[in-house]
Amino acid sequence: MRPSIRGQKYDMLGVYLQRSSIVLTITPIPITMIYIFSRPILLLLGQSPSVSSAAALFVYRLVPQIFAYTINFPIQKFLQPQSIVAPNMYISAGTLVIHMIMSWIMAYKLNLGLLGASFTLSLPWWIIVAGQFTYTLLSDRCKDTWTGFNSKAFGGLWEFVKLSSGMGVVGLFFMVSVGFNAAARQQIYDFEKYSVRVGNELGAGNPKAAVFSVWMVIGVSFIITVVESIIILSVRDFISYAFTTRETVANEVSDLCPLLVITIILNGIQPVLSGVVLGCGWKTYVAYVKIECYYVVGIPLGFHLGFYFDLGVKGI
């Protein structure tokens, strides 16, 4: 979408928004099928019937969430090149409050368990989408870039798919590799933000500003993750009692916290570096690196550490 801004083809930004939404609405279908058949898949992998049934009950209600992403991310990419950031922040903050209230009601007042938990994960994303789209329709800042629904969105879809295939592979394999985990999508969103910043600076002919942005974000991200890690380590022995009364669970959480903080720090830097490479236009390179890291290195290593060397959840 950035070339449309630089070329002053503002109306094409809205066309790209619609075109990307069409393409992305089709791509979650394979993931949806995994969600639908999650119970037999988990049984095939050796999980117990009770765990498989509970997991299936949870993920069935997450299907609407997947399709909310397909609209949410294009709108984010539509707003970011226009330097529209604050509205997204306000919408997300308001949705967070709603999400917390909903979670409390579903868990403690209605006692809906897994059903309520999955519902409170799906609905807030559609609230965000509704807020973003309403802002796009009503804001004067988008009057030149959003001119209504356009038939041009259905043209050049295959070229658009090929152009976006590298990023699509990154997203698909990253999401599948960590299972049904919302954190994956958040990381994808994070390195998309960094790619927009770097891409804008490079497109404007400011390579030094792009380098400065990279180091600034890495520094800020590192400081934030270190602070988070210190807080987690300081409360590791009793933080889990906010969610459980079982001492064995609390001890296990405390034992895993050192590994968690290492992951937090690395995950604070990795999306930034991914965003830099994406901002340079090397989407396919990122896709290959992600696939090799997760499927050639990560899964075999986790399997051997967890089962062959009997390290259990620590190894995985």
TORKOL-4160 file (C-alpha; in steps of 0.2 Angstrom, whole numbers, padded with zeros to 4 digits, m for minus):
316
<pt num="1" X="0000" Y="0000" Z="0000"/>
<pt num="2" X="0015" Y="0012" Z="0003"/>
<pt num="3" X="0018" Y="0014" Z="m0016"/>
<pt num="4" X="0000" Y="0021" Z="m0018"/>
<pt num="5" X="0004" Y="0035" Z="m0005"/>
<pt num="6" X="0021" Y="0039" Z="m0013"/>
<pt num="7" X="0013" Y="0040" Z="m0030"/>
<pt num="8" X="m0002" Y="0050" Z="m0024"/>
<pt num="9" X="m0014" Y="0037" Z="m0030"/>
<pt num="10" X="m0024" Y="0038" Z="m0014"/>
<pt num="11" X="m0039" Y="0030" Z="m0020"/>
<pt num="12" X="m0029" Y="0014" Z="m0024"/>
<pt num="13" X="m0026" Y="0012" Z="m0006"/>
<pt num="14" X="m0044" Y="0008" Z="m0003"/>
<pt num="15" X="m0044" Y="m0004" Z="m0018"/>
<pt num="16" X="m0029" Y="m0013" Z="m0010"/>
<pt num="17" X="m0038" Y="m0014" Z="0006"/>
<pt num="18" X="m0053" Y="m0022" Z="m0002"/>
<pt num="19" X="m0042" Y="m0034" Z="m0013"/>
<pt num="20" X="m0032" Y="m0040" Z="0002"/>
<pt num="21" X="m0047" Y="m0043" Z="0012"/>
<pt num="22" X="m0054" Y="m0054" Z="m0002"/>
<pt num="23" X="m0038" Y="m0064" Z="m0004"/>
<pt num="24" X="m0036" Y="m0066" Z="0015"/>
<pt num="25" X="m0054" Y="m0071" Z="0018"/>
<pt num="26" X="m0050" Y="m0086" Z="0007"/>
<pt num="27" X="m0034" Y="m0091" Z="0015"/>
<pt num="28" X="m0040" Y="m0096" Z="0032"/>
<pt num="29" X="m0050" Y="m0110" Z="0025"/>
<pt num="30" X="m0036" Y="m0123" Z="0028"/>
<pt num="31" X="m0034" Y="m0117" Z="0046"/>
<pt num="32" X="m0053" Y="m0118" Z="0048"/>
<pt num="33" X="m0053" Y="m0136" Z="0043"/>
<pt num="34" X="m0039" Y="m0140" Z="0055"/>
<pt num="35" X="m0050" Y="m0132" Z="0069"/>
<pt num="36" X="m0065" Y="m0141" Z="0064"/>
<pt num="37" X="m0056" Y="m0158" Z="0064"/>
<pt num="38" X="m0046" Y="m0154" Z="0079"/>
<pt num="39" X="m0053" Y="m0168" Z="0089"/>
<pt num="40" X="m0048" Y="m0182" Z="0078"/>
<pt num="41" X="m0032" Y="m0174" Z="0074"/>
<pt num="42" X="m0027" Y="m0173" Z="0092"/>
<pt num="43" X="m0033" Y="m0191" Z="0095"/>
<pt num="44" X="m0022" Y="m0197" Z="0081"/>
<pt num="45" X="m0007" Y="m0188" Z="0089"/>
<pt num="46" X="m0010" Y="m0198" Z="0105"/>
<pt num="47" X="m0020" Y="m0186" Z="0116"/>
<pt num="48" X="m0033" Y="m0193" Z="0128"/>
<pt num="49" X="m0051" Y="m0192" Z="0122"/>
<pt num="50" X="m0055" Y="m0179" Z="0137"/>
<pt num="51" X="m0042" Y="m0167" Z="0132"/>
<pt num="52" X="m0046" Y="m0169" Z="0113"/>
<pt num="53" X="m0064" Y="m0165" Z="0117"/>
<pt num="54" X="m0060" Y="m0150" Z="0128"/>
<pt num="55" X="m0048" Y="m0143" Z="0115"/>
<pt num="56" X="m0061" Y="m0145" Z="0101"/>
<pt num="57" X="m0074" Y="m0137" Z="0111"/>
<pt num="58" X="m0063" Y="m0122" Z="0113"/>
<pt num="59" X="m0057" Y="m0120" Z="0096"/>
<pt num="60" X="m0074" Y="m0122" Z="0087"/>
<pt num="61" X="m0078" Y="m0105" Z="0094"/>
<pt num="62" X="m0062" Y="m0098" Z="0088"/>
<pt num="63" X="m0067" Y="m0100" Z="0069"/>
<pt num="64" X="m0075" Y="m0082" Z="0069"/>
<pt num="65" X="m0059" Y="m0075" Z="0076"/>
<pt num="66" X="m0049" Y="m0081" Z="0061"/>
<pt num="67" X="m0060" Y="m0072" Z="0049"/>
<pt num="68" X="m0059" Y="m0056" Z="0059"/>
<pt num="69" X="m0040" Y="m0056" Z="0057"/>
<pt num="70" X="m0043" Y="m0056" Z="0038"/>
<pt num="71" X="m0051" Y="m0039" Z="0039"/>
<pt num="72" X="m0042" Y="m0032" Z="0054"/>
<pt num="73" X="m0025" Y="m0033" Z="0047"/>
<pt num="74" X="m0029" Y="m0026" Z="0030"/>
<pt num="75" X="m0037" Y="m0011" Z="0039"/>
<pt num="76" X="m0022" Y="m0009" Z="0050"/>
<pt num="77" X="m0011" Y="m0009" Z="0034"/>
<pt num="78" X="m0023" Y="0004" Z="0026"/>
<pt num="79" X="m0022" Y="0016" Z="0041"/>
<pt num="80" X="m0003" Y="0015" Z="0045"/>
<pt num="81" X="0004" Y="0022" Z="0029"/>
<pt num="82" X="m0007" Y="0037" Z="0032"/>
<pt num="83" X="0001" Y="0039" Z="0049"/>
<pt num="84" X="m0016" Y="0035" Z="0057"/>
<pt num="85" X="m0010" Y="0027" Z="0073"/>
<pt num="86" X="m0020" Y="0034" Z="0088"/>
<pt num="87" X="m0037" Y="0028" Z="0083"/>
<pt num="88" X="m0031" Y="0011" Z="0082"/>
<pt num="89" X="m0024" Y="0013" Z="0100"/>
<pt num="90" X="m0040" Y="0020" Z="0107"/>
<pt num="91" X="m0050" Y="0006" Z="0098"/>
<pt num="92" X="m0039" Y="m0008" Z="0105"/>
<pt num="93" X="m0039" Y="0000" Z="0123"/>
<pt num="94" X="m0058" Y="0001" Z="0123"/>
<pt num="95" X="m0059" Y="m0017" Z="0117"/>
<pt num="96" X="m0047" Y="m0023" Z="0130"/>
<pt num="97" X="m0059" Y="m0016" Z="0144"/>
<pt num="98" X="m0074" Y="m0024" Z="0136"/>
<pt num="99" X="m0064" Y="m0040" Z="0134"/>
<pt num="100" X="m0059" Y="m0040" Z="0153"/>
<pt num="101" X="m0077" Y="m0037" Z="0158"/>
<pt num="102" X="m0083" Y="m0051" Z="0146"/>
<pt num="103" X="m0071" Y="m0063" Z="0153"/>
<pt num="104" X="m0076" Y="m0060" Z="0171"/>
<pt num="105" X="m0094" Y="m0062" Z="0167"/>
<pt num="106" X="m0092" Y="m0077" Z="0157"/>
<pt num="107" X="m0080" Y="m0086" Z="0169"/>
<pt num="108" X="m0087" Y="m0081" Z="0186"/>
<pt num="109" X="m0105" Y="m0076" Z="0183"/>
<pt num="110" X="m0111" Y="m0087" Z="0170"/>
<pt num="111" X="m0099" Y="m0101" Z="0173"/>
<pt num="112" X="m0097" Y="m0105" Z="0154"/>
<pt num="113" X="m0080" Y="m0112" Z="0155"/>
<pt num="114" X="m0071" Y="m0116" Z="0139"/>
<pt num="115" X="m0086" Y="m0110" Z="0129"/>
<pt num="116" X="m0086" Y="m0093" Z="0137"/>
<pt num="117" X="m0067" Y="m0092" Z="0136"/>
<pt num="118" X="m0067" Y="m0095" Z="0117"/>
<pt num="119" X="m0082" Y="m0083" Z="0114"/>
<pt num="120" X="m0073" Y="m0069" Z="0123"/>
<pt num="121" X="m0058" Y="m0072" Z="0112"/>
<pt num="122" X="m0068" Y="m0071" Z="0096"/>
<pt num="123" X="m0080" Y="m0057" Z="0099"/>
<pt num="124" X="m0067" Y="m0043" Z="0104"/>
<pt num="125" X="m0058" Y="m0045" Z="0087"/>
<pt num="126" X="m0075" Y="m0041" Z="0078"/>
<pt num="127" X="m0077" Y="m0026" Z="0089"/>
<pt num="128" X="m0060" Y="m0020" Z="0084"/>
<pt num="129" X="m0064" Y="m0023" Z="0065"/>
<pt num="130" X="m0081" Y="m0014" Z="0067"/>
<pt num="131" X="m0072" Y="0001" Z="0076"/>
<pt num="132" X="m0059" Y="0002" Z="0063"/>
<pt num="133" X="m0071" Y="0001" Z="0048"/>
<pt num="134" X="m0082" Y="0014" Z="0056"/>
<pt num="135" X="m0068" Y="0026" Z="0058"/>
<pt num="136" X="m0063" Y="0023" Z="0040"/>
<pt num="137" X="m0080" Y="0027" Z="0034"/>
<pt num="138" X="m0083" Y="0043" Z="0044"/>
<pt num="139" X="m0066" Y="0051" Z="0046"/>
<pt num="140" X="m0061" Y="0065" Z="0035"/>
<pt num="141" X="m0043" Y="0059" Z="0035"/>
<pt num="142" X="m0048" Y="0044" Z="0025"/>
<pt num="143" X="m0059" Y="0053" Z="0012"/>
<pt num="144" X="m0046" Y="0053" Z="m0001"/>
<pt num="145" X="m0041" Y="0035" Z="0002"/>
<pt num="146" X="m0058" Y="0027" Z="0005"/>
<pt num="147" X="m0070" Y="0031" Z="m0009"/>
<pt num="148" X="m0082" Y="0016" Z="m0007"/>
<pt num="149" X="m0082" Y="m0001" Z="m0013"/>
<pt num="150" X="m0074" Y="m0003" Z="m0030"/>
<pt num="151" X="m0075" Y="m0017" Z="m0043"/>
<pt num="152" X="m0056" Y="m0014" Z="m0046"/>
<pt num="153" X="m0054" Y="m0025" Z="m0030"/>
<pt num="154" X="m0058" Y="m0040" Z="m0040"/>
<pt num="155" X="m0045" Y="m0037" Z="m0054"/>
<pt num="156" X="m0027" Y="m0043" Z="m0053"/>
<pt num="157" X="m0031" Y="m0055" Z="m0038"/>
<pt num="158" X="m0019" Y="m0068" Z="m0044"/>
<pt num="159" X="m0005" Y="m0055" Z="m0046"/>
<pt num="160" X="m0009" Y="m0049" Z="m0028"/>
<pt num="161" X="m0008" Y="m0067" Z="m0022"/>
<pt num="162" X="0009" Y="m0070" Z="m0029"/>
<pt num="163" X="0015" Y="m0053" Z="m0022"/>
<pt num="164" X="0009" Y="m0057" Z="m0005"/>
<pt num="165" X="0013" Y="m0076" Z="m0005"/>
<pt num="166" X="0029" Y="m0074" Z="0005"/>
<pt num="167" X="0020" Y="m0065" Z="0019"/>
<pt num="168" X="0006" Y="m0077" Z="0018"/>
<pt num="169" X="0018" Y="m0092" Z="0020"/>
<pt num="170" X="0026" Y="m0083" Z="0035"/>
<pt num="171" X="0009" Y="m0080" Z="0043"/>
<pt num="172" X="0002" Y="m0098" Z="0040"/>
<pt num="173" X="0017" Y="m0108" Z="0045"/>
<pt num="174" X="0020" Y="m0097" Z="0061"/>
<pt num="175" X="0002" Y="m0099" Z="0066"/>
<pt num="176" X="0001" Y="m0117" Z="0063"/>
<pt num="177" X="0018" Y="m0120" Z="0071"/>
<pt num="178" X="0012" Y="m0114" Z="0088"/>
<pt num="179" X="m0005" Y="m0121" Z="0087"/>
<pt num="180" X="m0020" Y="m0111" Z="0092"/>
<pt num="181" X="m0011" Y="m0097" Z="0100"/>
<pt num="182" X="m0016" Y="m0079" Z="0098"/>
<pt num="183" X="0001" Y="m0073" Z="0102"/>
<pt num="184" X="0007" Y="m0079" Z="0085"/>
<pt num="185" X="m0005" Y="m0066" Z="0076"/>
<pt num="186" X="0001" Y="m0053" Z="0088"/>
<pt num="187" X="0019" Y="m0056" Z="0083"/>
<pt num="188" X="0014" Y="m0055" Z="0065"/>
<pt num="189" X="0006" Y="m0039" Z="0068"/>
<pt num="190" X="0021" Y="m0032" Z="0077"/>
<pt num="191" X="0034" Y="m0036" Z="0063"/>
<pt num="192" X="0021" Y="m0029" Z="0051"/>
<pt num="193" X="0022" Y="m0012" Z="0060"/>
<pt num="194" X="0041" Y="m0012" Z="0060"/>
<pt num="195" X="0041" Y="m0016" Z="0041"/>
<pt num="196" X="0029" Y="m0001" Z="0038"/>
<pt num="197" X="0041" Y="0011" Z="0046"/>
<pt num="198" X="0057" Y="0004" Z="0038"/>
<pt num="199" X="0048" Y="0003" Z="0021"/>
<pt num="200" X="0042" Y="0021" Z="0022"/>
<pt num="201" X="0059" Y="0028" Z="0026"/>
<pt num="202" X="0068" Y="0018" Z="0012"/>
<pt num="203" X="0054" Y="0023" Z="0000"/>
<pt num="204" X="0057" Y="0041" Z="0005"/>
<pt num="205" X="0076" Y="0039" Z="0002"/>
<pt num="206" X="0081" Y="0040" Z="0020"/>
<pt num="207" X="0091" Y="0025" Z="0024"/>
<pt num="208" X="0100" Y="0033" Z="0039"/>
<pt num="209" X="0082" Y="0036" Z="0046"/>
<pt num="210" X="0078" Y="0018" Z="0043"/>
<pt num="211" X="0093" Y="0012" Z="0052"/>
<pt num="212" X="0090" Y="0023" Z="0066"/>
<pt num="213" X="0072" Y="0017" Z="0068"/>
<pt num="214" X="0078" Y="m0001" Z="0068"/>
<pt num="215" X="0090" Y="0002" Z="0082"/>
<pt num="216" X="0078" Y="0013" Z="0092"/>
<pt num="217" X="0064" Y="m0001" Z="0091"/>
<pt num="218" X="0077" Y="m0014" Z="0096"/>
<pt num="219" X="0082" Y="m0004" Z="0111"/>
<pt num="220" X="0065" Y="0000" Z="0117"/>
<pt num="221" X="0059" Y="m0018" Z="0114"/>
<pt num="222" X="0074" Y="m0025" Z="0123"/>
<pt num="223" X="0071" Y="m0013" Z="0138"/>
<pt num="224" X="0052" Y="m0017" Z="0139"/>
<pt num="225" X="0055" Y="m0036" Z="0138"/>
<pt num="226" X="0069" Y="m0036" Z="0152"/>
<pt num="227" X="0057" Y="m0026" Z="0163"/>
<pt num="228" X="0044" Y="m0039" Z="0160"/>
<pt num="229" X="0056" Y="m0053" Z="0163"/>
<pt num="230" X="0061" Y="m0046" Z="0180"/>
<pt num="231" X="0043" Y="m0044" Z="0185"/>
<pt num="232" X="0039" Y="m0062" Z="0180"/>
<pt num="233" X="0054" Y="m0069" Z="0190"/>
<pt num="234" X="0050" Y="m0059" Z="0205"/>
<pt num="235" X="0032" Y="m0066" Z="0206"/>
<pt num="236" X="0036" Y="m0083" Z="0199"/>
<pt num="237" X="0032" Y="m0092" Z="0215"/>
<pt num="238" X="0014" Y="m0086" Z="0218"/>
<pt num="239" X="0008" Y="m0078" Z="0202"/>
<pt num="240" X="m0001" Y="m0094" Z="0196"/>
<pt num="241" X="m0012" Y="m0094" Z="0212"/>
<pt num="242" X="m0022" Y="m0080" Z="0204"/>
<pt num="243" X="m0028" Y="m0094" Z="0192"/>
<pt num="244" X="m0027" Y="m0110" Z="0202"/>
<pt num="245" X="m0026" Y="m0117" Z="0220"/>
<pt num="246" X="m0016" Y="m0132" Z="0216"/>
<pt num="247" X="0001" Y="m0132" Z="0223"/>
<pt num="248" X="0008" Y="m0144" Z="0210"/>
<pt num="249" X="0003" Y="m0132" Z="0196"/>
<pt num="250" X="0010" Y="m0117" Z="0204"/>
<pt num="251" X="0027" Y="m0126" Z="0207"/>
<pt num="252" X="0027" Y="m0131" Z="0188"/>
<pt num="253" X="0024" Y="m0113" Z="0183"/>
<pt num="254" X="0038" Y="m0107" Z="0194"/>
<pt num="255" X="0050" Y="m0120" Z="0187"/>
<pt num="256" X="0046" Y="m0114" Z="0169"/>
<pt num="257" X="0047" Y="m0096" Z="0172"/>
<pt num="258" X="0066" Y="m0094" Z="0168"/>
<pt num="259" X="0063" Y="m0102" Z="0151"/>
<pt num="260" X="0048" Y="m0091" Z="0149"/>
<pt num="261" X="0058" Y="m0075" Z="0151"/>
<pt num="262" X="0072" Y="m0080" Z="0139"/>
<pt num="263" X="0058" Y="m0083" Z="0126"/>
<pt num="264" X="0050" Y="m0066" Z="0130"/>
<pt num="265" X="0067" Y="m0057" Z="0127"/>
<pt num="266" X="0070" Y="m0066" Z="0111"/>
<pt num="267" X="0052" Y="m0063" Z="0105"/>
<pt num="268" X="0055" Y="m0045" Z="0108"/>
<pt num="269" X="0069" Y="m0044" Z="0096"/>
<pt num="270" X="0064" Y="m0057" Z="0083"/>
<pt num="271" X="0049" Y="m0048" Z="0076"/>
<pt num="272" X="0059" Y="m0032" Z="0074"/>
<pt num="273" X="0072" Y="m0040" Z="0064"/>
<pt num="274" X="0058" Y="m0049" Z="0054"/>
<pt num="275" X="0050" Y="m0032" Z="0051"/>
<pt num="276" X="0066" Y="m0025" Z="0044"/>
<pt num="277" X="0068" Y="m0038" Z="0031"/>
<pt num="278" X="0050" Y="m0037" Z="0026"/>
<pt num="279" X="0052" Y="m0018" Z="0025"/>
<pt num="280" X="0066" Y="m0021" Z="0013"/>
<pt num="281" X="0054" Y="m0032" Z="0002"/>
<pt num="282" X="0062" Y="m0049" Z="0006"/>
<pt num="283" X="0046" Y="m0057" Z="0010"/>
<pt num="284" X="0051" Y="m0074" Z="0002"/>
<pt num="285" X="0067" Y="m0074" Z="0012"/>
<pt num="286" X="0058" Y="m0072" Z="0028"/>
<pt num="287" X="0046" Y="m0086" Z="0023"/>
<pt num="288" X="0060" Y="m0098" Z="0020"/>
<pt num="289" X="0069" Y="m0094" Z="0036"/>
<pt num="290" X="0053" Y="m0096" Z="0046"/>
<pt num="291" X="0049" Y="m0113" Z="0038"/>
<pt num="292" X="0067" Y="m0120" Z="0041"/>
<pt num="293" X="0068" Y="m0113" Z="0059"/>
<pt num="294" X="0051" Y="m0120" Z="0065"/>
<pt num="295" X="0050" Y="m0136" Z="0055"/>
<pt num="296" X="0068" Y="m0141" Z="0051"/>
<pt num="297" X="0075" Y="m0136" Z="0068"/>
<pt num="298" X="0061" Y="m0132" Z="0080"/>
<pt num="299" X="0050" Y="m0147" Z="0079"/>
<pt num="300" X="0063" Y="m0161" Z="0078"/>
<pt num="301" X="0073" Y="m0152" Z="0092"/>
<pt num="302" X="0058" Y="m0150" Z="0103"/>
<pt num="303" X="0053" Y="m0168" Z="0100"/>
<pt num="304" X="0070" Y="m0176" Z="0105"/>
<pt num="305" X="0072" Y="m0165" Z="0120"/>
<pt num="306" X="0054" Y="m0168" Z="0126"/>
<pt num="307" X="0052" Y="m0186" Z="0123"/>
<pt num="308" X="0069" Y="m0194" Z="0119"/>
<pt num="309" X="0079" Y="m0185" Z="0132"/>
<pt num="310" X="0064" Y="m0186" Z="0144"/>
<pt num="311" X="0064" Y="m0167" Z="0148"/>
<pt num="312" X="0045" Y="m0166" Z="0146"/>
<pt num="313" X="0037" Y="m0149" Z="0144"/>
<pt num="314" X="0054" Y="m0140" Z="0147"/>
<pt num="315" X="0061" Y="m0148" Z="0132"/>
<pt num="316" X="0046" Y="m0145" Z="0121"/>
